[in-house]
Amino acid sequence: MEYCEAGDLYDYIKKEKAISEKKVAAIMLQLFSALNHLHSKSFVHRDIKPENIVLLKGENQEIDTKIIDFGTSILNKNGLLTQELGTVRYIIIIIYKNI
């Protein structure tokens, strides 16, 4: 296992209170790149949330991101998912906003 000294994204956001647009863009670019790679291999994580994105301090104090907790992930070859799955707190938010 690798130690991620910066903790998860949720704690990082709470601690920093304000994050520069440049840092957010770097984090999101890495996250989308990782998700694109997973999806290109037909894997679906199914529980992306700030707590499942951990941060490492790279060279020059840059932040590197990693996706963790693949407990609900699947290999999806047929392309269509219909089951609602994930962390209840985030699912409720998504359902509430869609009403």
PyMOL commands that set and color helices and strands:
alter all, ss='L'
color gray80, all
select helices_A, chain A and resi 9-16+21-40+50-52+59-61+88-98
alter helices_A, ss='H'
color red, helices_A
select strands_A, chain A and resi 43-44+53-57+63-67+74-75
alter strands_A, ss='S'
color yellow, strands_A
deselect
rebuild
show_as cartoon
